[in-house]
Amino acid sequence: MRILAGSLRGRRILSVPKTENVKPISARIRQSVFDIIRPYVTGSVFLDLYAGVGTVGLEALSRGAATVIFVEKAGICVKTIEKNMDNLGVRDRARVLKADVMSGLKWLEHFSDYKGYDIVFLSPPYRDGANLPLSYTSRTLALAAGDGIAAPGCLFIAQHHKNERIEVPAALNRFRQEKYGDTLVDFFRIA
């Protein structure tokens, strides 16, 4: 995998072994998402939930995000994000936190200097280790919209499986949806 555009364009992103059940966002989806949110990335405080190996957040840094906070539960992924930050020379603008997103997000306000996040990207796992479908997107959206971590005008981007039924929290309005094979990407703003 490589950074697609910006100051780090073409630089390599390390991954984890396929046995770790981590599926990074495809280059096609990543390019499309960043084409859509391009006007909002420069200077933003970007939150990458379920960060995996950090592909989305690293792309945001390359495209001008001021700060990226990565949240990931798997230790091997946290170490890989740290290596990627070091290899790309962006550790001064990024921080990776080992945490379970589903346990709440209020504590993340501290890492945005209490100003809130301008962009929240979430890509929860579609399936667990036993290949059973998971359904984390609705709950994560509710947590992110309800825990007071969003800056005014915050964009929320949720990548999920097309069969996952999403309940949009009352605090959010969906303004766009894109389909890529069996993946949907929904774009929301605070209502």
Secondary structure, 3 states (H helix, E strand, C coil): CECCCCCCCCCECCCCCHHHCCCCCCHHHHHHHHHHHHHHHCCCEEEEECCCCCHHHHHHHHCCCCEEEEEECCHHHHHHHHHHHHHHCCHHHEEEEECCHHHCCHHHHHHHCCCCEEEEEECCCCECCCCCECCCHHHHHHHHHHCCCEEEEEEEEEEEECCCCCCCCCCEEEEEEEEECCEEEEEEEEC
